[in-house]
């Protein structure tokens, strides 16, 4: 249930951001330190939105990998400390 709510929430945010960017379609100059480019504000905002989402997923994925690694380590420690049944 929580996953569905999160999916709905992020989809709603994405739709609002897309509507906002489509309402702001004038050209802007973006300075990239070594060059400057012109693009519609809507495109710049959409690129930034998806870059932010991608970075968020990457950070979450790295955190999940860390937790899985810690789980495996703790599982090994527990298995080594439990007495074995010798019959």
ZAKELUM-129852 format. One record per residue: chain; x, y, z of N, C-alpha, C, O in turn. Coordinates in nm, 4 decimals, always signed. Layout:
! residues N
NODE   cadena        npx        npy        npz       capx       capy       capz        cpx        cpy        cpz        opx        opy        opz
NODE        A          X          Y          Z          X          Y          Z          X          Y          Z          X          Y          Z
...
END
This chain:
! residues 87
NODE   cadena        npx        npy        npz       capx       capy       capz        cpx        cpy        cpz        opx        opy        opz
NODE        A    +0.0822    -0.1196    +0.0000    +0.0000    +0.0000    +0.0000    +0.0868    +0.1264    +0.0000    +0.0576    +0.2239    -0.0692
NODE        A    +0.1956    +0.1218    +0.0804    +0.2844    +0.2374    +0.0895    +0.3525    +0.2659    -0.0448    +0.3717    +0.3813    -0.0831
NODE        A    +0.3885    +0.1579    -0.1154    +0.4513    +0.1757    -0.2470    +0.3571    +0.2456    -0.3443    +0.3991    +0.3314    -0.4220
NODE        A    +0.2315    +0.2087    -0.3394    +0.1335    +0.2703    -0.4288    +0.1189    +0.4187    -0.3964    +0.1133    +0.5022    -0.4866
NODE        A    +0.1128    +0.4510    -0.2673    +0.1026    +0.5923    -0.2276    +0.2257    +0.6710    -0.2718    +0.2135    +0.7840    -0.3190
NODE        A    +0.3436    +0.6120    -0.2568    +0.4659    +0.6808    -0.2992    +0.4668    +0.6997    -0.4509    +0.5053    +0.8057    -0.5003
NODE        A    +0.4249    +0.5982    -0.5237    +0.4197    +0.6084    -0.6698    +0.3222    +0.7175    -0.7124    +0.3526    +0.7962    -0.8021
NODE        A    +0.2070    +0.7228    -0.6498    +0.1076    +0.8264    -0.6810    +0.1646    +0.9643    -0.6474    +0.1494    +1.0585    -0.7252
NODE        A    +0.2295    +0.9761    -0.5324    +0.2866    +1.1039    -0.4907    +0.3916    +1.1525    -0.5902    +0.3869    +1.2676    -0.6335
NODE        A    +0.4859    +1.0661    -0.6268    +0.5910    +1.1077    -0.7196    +0.5368    +1.1321    -0.8598    +0.5866    +1.2194    -0.9308
NODE        A    +0.4366    +1.0568    -0.9002    +0.3749    +1.0817    -1.0299    +0.3052    +1.2174    -1.0300    +0.3138    +1.2918    -1.1277
NODE        A    +0.2369    +1.2494    -0.9216    +0.1702    +1.3789    -0.9091    +0.2726    +1.4929    -0.9141    +0.2501    +1.5933    -0.9817
NODE        A    +0.3828    +1.4781    -0.8442    +0.4891    +1.5797    -0.8463    +0.5443    +1.5958    -0.9881    +0.5656    +1.7079    -1.0342
NODE        A    +0.5673    +1.4845    -1.0567    +0.6197    +1.4904    -1.1937    +0.5217    +1.5603    -1.2870    +0.5630    +1.6403    -1.3710
NODE        A    +0.3931    +1.5314    -1.2738    +0.2922    +1.5945    -1.3592    +0.2848    +1.7446    -1.3308    +0.2768    +1.8246    -1.4240
NODE        A    +0.2873    +1.7834    -1.2028    +0.2850    +1.9259    -1.1675    +0.4077    +1.9966    -1.2231    +0.3969    +2.1069    -1.2768
NODE        A    +0.5238    +1.9340    -1.2104    +0.6469    +1.9940    -1.2629    +0.6405    +2.0068    -1.4153    +0.6845    +2.1072    -1.4713
NODE        A    +0.5864    +1.9065    -1.4811    +0.5745    +1.9124    -1.6267    +0.4785    +2.0230    -1.6691    +0.5083    +2.0961    -1.7636
NODE        A    +0.3653    +2.0373    -1.6028    +0.2707    +2.1448    -1.6337    +0.3357    +2.2810    -1.6101    +0.3211    +2.3722    -1.6915
NODE        A    +0.4076    +2.2943    -1.4983    +0.4768    +2.4190    -1.4675    +0.5783    +2.4532    -1.5762    +0.5894    +2.5685    -1.6180
NODE        A    +0.6522    +2.3523    -1.6213    +0.7536    +2.3791    -1.7232    +0.6906    +2.4139    -1.8579    +0.7456    +2.4950    -1.9325
NODE        A    +0.5772    +2.3543    -1.8896    +0.5113    +2.3868    -2.0163    +0.4515    +2.5273    -2.0157    +0.4357    +2.5889    -2.1211
NODE        A    +0.4186    +2.5775    -1.8971    +0.3654    +2.7138    -1.8864    +0.4754    +2.8191    -1.8983    +0.4457    +2.9365    -1.9201
NODE        A    +0.6009    +2.7793    -1.8844    +0.7162    +2.8708    -1.8899    +0.8049    +2.8311    -2.0075    +0.9054    +2.7623    -1.9898
NODE        A    +0.7681    +2.8737    -2.1246    +0.8360    +2.8253    -2.2445    +0.9254    +2.9299    -2.3116    +0.9590    +2.9142    -2.4289
NODE        A    +0.9651    +3.0365    -2.2405    +1.0555    +3.1340    -2.3010    +1.1991    +3.0821    -2.2984    +1.2326    +2.9949    -2.2182
NODE        A    +1.2839    +3.1360    -2.3863    +1.4236    +3.0939    -2.3941    +1.5038    +3.1512    -2.2784    +1.4823    +3.2646    -2.2357
NODE        A    +1.5965    +3.0707    -2.2289    +1.6873    +3.1143    -2.1237    +1.8294    +3.0777    -2.1650    +1.8515    +2.9856    -2.2436
NODE        A    +1.9238    +3.1514    -2.1106    +2.0645    +3.1230    -2.1349    +2.1184    +3.0471    -2.0144    +2.1037    +3.0904    -1.9001
NODE        A    +2.1808    +2.9336    -2.0420    +2.2372    +2.8515    -1.9352    +2.3884    +2.8549    -1.9476    +2.4448    +2.8176    -2.0505
NODE        A    +2.4534    +2.9006    -1.8404    +2.5988    +2.9121    -1.8377    +2.6587    +2.7820    -1.7849    +2.6310    +2.7420    -1.6718
NODE        A    +2.7406    +2.7161    -1.8665    +2.8044    +2.5899    -1.8296    +2.9538    +2.6099    -1.8025    +3.0334    +2.5195    -1.8282
NODE        A    +2.9920    +2.7243    -1.7522    +3.1293    +2.7641    -1.7202    +3.2147    +2.7823    -1.8454    +3.2738    +2.8886    -1.8643
NODE        A    +3.2222    +2.6812    -1.9305    +3.3073    +2.6906    -2.0485    +3.2307    +2.7319    -2.1730    +3.2916    +2.7679    -2.2738
NODE        A    +3.0998    +2.7274    -2.1679    +3.0153    +2.7705    -2.2797    +2.8778    +2.8090    -2.2257    +2.8453    +2.7842    -2.1096
NODE        A    +2.8003    +2.8687    -2.3108    +2.6656    +2.9085    -2.2741    +2.5706    +2.8585    -2.3827    +2.6002    +2.8689    -2.5018
NODE        A    +2.4565    +2.8043    -2.3410    +2.3600    +2.7531    -2.4388    +2.2248    +2.8181    -2.4155    +2.1913    +2.8573    -2.3037
NODE        A    +2.1483    +2.8287    -2.5221    +2.0120    +2.8801    -2.5178    +1.9165    +2.7626    -2.5334    +1.9340    +2.6780    -2.6211
NODE        A    +1.8170    +2.7585    -2.4486    +1.7134    +2.6554    -2.4611    +1.5868    +2.7061    -2.3961    +1.5912    +2.7971    -2.3132
NODE        A    +1.4737    +2.6479    -2.4329    +1.3485    +2.6865    -2.3676    +1.3533    +2.6526    -2.2186    +1.4091    +2.5503    -2.1790
NODE        A    +1.2948    +2.7386    -2.1377    +1.2922    +2.7177    -1.9934    +1.2256    +2.5839    -1.9591    +1.2674    +2.5154    -1.8658
NODE        A    +1.1230    +2.5478    -2.0345    +1.0530    +2.4214    -2.0092    +1.1474    +2.3026    -2.0234    +1.1446    +2.2100    -1.9423
NODE        A    +1.2302    +2.3057    -2.1258    +1.3253    +2.1970    -2.1477    +1.4289    +2.1938    -2.0364    +1.4625    +2.0865    -1.9863
NODE        A    +1.4799    +2.3094    -1.9973    +1.5790    +2.3163    -1.8899    +1.5208    +2.2624    -1.7590    +1.5873    +2.1865    -1.6885
NODE        A    +1.3976    +2.3011    -1.7263    +1.3347    +2.2530    -1.6031    +1.3085    +2.1025    -1.6080    +1.3251    +2.0338    -1.5071
NODE        A    +1.2684    +2.0513    -1.7223    +1.2429    +1.9085    -1.7363    +1.3720    +1.8287    -1.7226    +1.3741    +1.7247    -1.6566
NODE        A    +1.4786    +1.8764    -1.7841    +1.6089    +1.8096    -1.7722    +1.6542    +1.8092    -1.6262    +1.7020    +1.7074    -1.5762
NODE        A    +1.6391    +1.9216    -1.5589    +1.6782    +1.9286    -1.4177    +1.5925    +1.8366    -1.3312    +1.6437    +1.7738    -1.2386
NODE        A    +1.4640    +1.8282    -1.3601    +1.3756    +1.7394    -1.2852    +1.4204    +1.5950    -1.2976    +1.4348    +1.5254    -1.1971
NODE        A    +1.4426    +1.5494    -1.4207    +1.4817    +1.4103    -1.4403    +1.6228    +1.3830    -1.3905    +1.6518    +1.2713    -1.3474
NODE        A    +1.7109    +1.4818    -1.3952    +1.8445    +1.4652    -1.3369    +1.8327    +1.4474    -1.1855    +1.9010    +1.3628    -1.1277
NODE        A    +1.7481    +1.5251    -1.1220    +1.7272    +1.5127    -0.9773    +1.6669    +1.3789    -0.9395    +1.7076    +1.3177    -0.8408
NODE        A    +1.5706    +1.3335    -1.0169    +1.5087    +1.2033    -0.9907    +1.6123    +1.0926    -1.0075    +1.6185    +1.0005    -0.9260
NODE        A    +1.6930    +1.1009    -1.1118    +1.7962    +0.9996    -1.1354    +1.8986    +0.9971    -1.0227    +1.9386    +0.8897    -0.9777
NODE        A    +1.9409    +1.1132    -0.9771    +2.0363    +1.1195    -0.8661    +1.9734    +1.0607    -0.7401    +2.0400    +0.9886    -0.6657
NODE        A    +1.8475    +1.0904    -0.7157    +1.7784    +1.0341    -0.5992    +1.7710    +0.8824    -0.6048    +1.7944    +0.8158    -0.5040
NODE        A    +1.7388    +0.8267    -0.7212    +1.7344    +0.6813    -0.7354    +1.8727    +0.6205    -0.7168    +1.8860    +0.5143    -0.6561
NODE        A    +1.9761    +0.6870    -0.7688    +2.1128    +0.6368    -0.7535    +2.1537    +0.6330    -0.6066    +2.2117    +0.5346    -0.5607
NODE        A    +2.1239    +0.7389    -0.5334    +2.1567    +0.7430    -0.3907    +2.0791    +0.6356    -0.3152    +2.1353    +0.5685    -0.2286
NODE        A    +1.9521    +0.6186    -0.3464    +1.8712    +0.5153    -0.2804    +1.9251    +0.3761    -0.3123    +1.9298    +0.2900    -0.2244
NODE        A    +1.9654    +0.3535    -0.4358    +2.0199    +0.2242    -0.4764    +2.1495    +0.1949    -0.4013    +2.1713    +0.0825    -0.3560
NODE        A    +2.2352    +0.2958    -0.3881    +2.3600    +0.2771    -0.3150    +2.3318    +0.2459    -0.1679    +2.4003    +0.1629    -0.1081
NODE        A    +2.2327    +0.3110    -0.1100    +2.1956    +0.2853    +0.0290    +2.1421    +0.1430    +0.0455    +2.1732    +0.0759    +0.1439
NODE        A    +2.0628    +0.0976    -0.0492    +2.0098    -0.0389    -0.0447    +2.1231    -0.1404    -0.0528    +2.1231    -0.2391    +0.0209
NODE        A    +2.2200    -0.1173    -0.1418    +2.3343    -0.2081    -0.1510    +2.4123    -0.2136    -0.0209    +2.4561    -0.3209    +0.0206
NODE        A    +2.4303    -0.0990    +0.0439    +2.5011    -0.0939    +0.1718    +2.4253    -0.1739    +0.2775    +2.4856    -0.2501    +0.3530
NODE        A    +2.2932    -0.1565    +0.2830    +2.2132    -0.2297    +0.3805    +2.2169    -0.3796    +0.3551    +2.2225    -0.4578    +0.4501
NODE        A    +2.2141    -0.4211    +0.2298    +2.2220    -0.5638    +0.1980    +2.3563    -0.6213    +0.2404    +2.3632    -0.7328    +0.2922
NODE        A    +2.4620    -0.5456    +0.2184    +2.5954    -0.5894    +0.2595    +2.6031    -0.6041    +0.4114    +2.6568    -0.7030    +0.4612
NODE        A    +2.5505    -0.5076    +0.4845    +2.5493    -0.5148    +0.6303    +2.4651    -0.6332    +0.6781    +2.5013    -0.7001    +0.7749
NODE        A    +2.3547    -0.6589    +0.6117    +2.2688    -0.7710    +0.6480    +2.3444    -0.9030    +0.6324    +2.3390    -0.9887    +0.7207
NODE        A    +2.4146    -0.9193    +0.5206    +2.4901    -1.0428    +0.4976    +2.5985    -1.0607    +0.6040    +2.6189    -1.1712    +0.6541
NODE        A    +2.6671    -0.9531    +0.6379    +2.7714    -0.9595    +0.7400    +2.7124    -0.9991    +0.8754    +2.7666    -1.0863    +0.9433
NODE        A    +2.6030    -0.9366    +0.9145    +2.5390    -0.9688    +1.0424    +2.4823    -1.1102    +1.0423    +2.4868    -1.1787    +1.1445
NODE        A    +2.4296    -1.1541    +0.9298    +2.3766    -1.2891    +0.9193    +2.4887    -1.3910    +0.9392    +2.4697    -1.4911    +1.0082
NODE        A    +2.6053    -1.3662    +0.8796    +2.7195    -1.4561    +0.8981    +2.7636    -1.4588    +1.0441    +2.7961    -1.5647    +1.0978
NODE        A    +2.7647    -1.3414    +1.1083    +2.8046    -1.3359    +1.2494    +2.7072    -1.4155    +1.3365    +2.7498    -1.4885    +1.4260
NODE        A    +2.5791    -1.4021    +1.3111    +2.4794    -1.4749    +1.3892    +2.4938    -1.6244    +1.3671    +2.4873    -1.7018    +1.4627
NODE        A    +2.5132    -1.6663    +1.2430    +2.5280    -1.8092    +1.2139    +2.6526    -1.8677    +1.2801    +2.6522    -1.9838    +1.3209
NODE        A    +2.7587    -1.7884    +1.2910    +2.8824    -1.8377    +1.3527    +2.8733    -1.8410    +1.5040    +2.9446    -1.9190    +1.5671
NODE        A    +2.7885    -1.7597    +1.5643    +2.7795    -1.7568    +1.7098    +2.6733    -1.8520    +1.7653    +2.6761    -1.8844    +1.8840
NODE        A    +2.5811    -1.8967    +1.6820    +2.4783    -1.9907    +1.7286    +2.5410    -2.1276    +1.7498    +2.6229    -2.1711    +1.6688
NODE        A    +2.5037    -2.1967    +1.8581    +2.5566    -2.3326    +1.8790    +2.4975    -2.4274    +1.7750    +2.3805    -2.4173    +1.7381
NODE        A    +2.5797    -2.5176    +1.7298    +2.5323    -2.6158    +1.6324    +2.4780    -2.7372    +1.7063    +2.5274    -2.7735    +1.8131
NODE        A    +2.3775    -2.7985    +1.6493    +2.3187    -2.9177    +1.7100    +2.4022    -3.0384    +1.6701    +2.4118    -3.0709    +1.5517
NODE        A    +2.4616    -3.1038    +1.7664    +2.5388    -3.2249    +1.7372    +2.4687    -3.3430    +1.8015    +2.4608    -3.3527    +1.9240
NODE        A    +2.4181    -3.4322    +1.7190    +2.3428    -3.5477    +1.7696    +2.4145    -3.6733    +1.7333    +2.3683    -3.7825    +1.7663
END
